[in-house]
């Protein structure tokens, strides 16, 4: 059996725009970001404009999209089963990144969301949205 996903008790601000609707929890472990438990068939949507710098499979996170904003932030949308964007695409806030799939560890649909700036993780709640 795979190890369960570990989360923190820290609350995620539900008033902010997130990549998907659902129960958002901060991850606890090596990666700093959030996971969002969603309903089957839920879409992942961009929270900020930018350029898709990478789109494809990533071990443990299904299909992942990296979006570089003009302000230097990199937004990472993971847990997708199907992608609607490709490397080089220019996207705006609200663009549908893809459809979220079933997480291999958890067995339920989960979206993953990470933000980086200058190669360092940023609390996704403090990242700029547009």
Secondary structure, 3 states (H helix, E strand, C coil): CCCCCCECCCCCCCCCCCCCCCEEEEECCCCCCEEEECCCCCEEECCCCEEEEEEEECCCCCEEEEEECCCCEEEEEEEEEEECCCCCCEECCCCEEEEECECCCCCCEEEEEEEEECCEEECHHHCCCC
